[in-house]
Amino acid sequence: MTKKEIERKYGKTKLDHALSYFCMAFEKILEFLSIIFVPLLVVQQIVLYGENHPDVVLPALSIVTVLVIVIGALVIKHNK
């Protein structure tokens, strides 16, 4: 990278560099947390819904499981 490209991406001062790196790290942390907690929240909401509608829980969880497997297979196939 040239000096102009680095200044454009990270800023000119050391404070700009530090804030840029902090924002990039925070972005990675949010991405990791969303990967971990969004599926857990979906399952939690299905289970809470199942307290009032127990006949729906197993089909809903099986549909979620099938979707996760299909999406995972597509991601693995795309990465190869």
Disulfide bonds with the S-S distance in Angstrom:
none
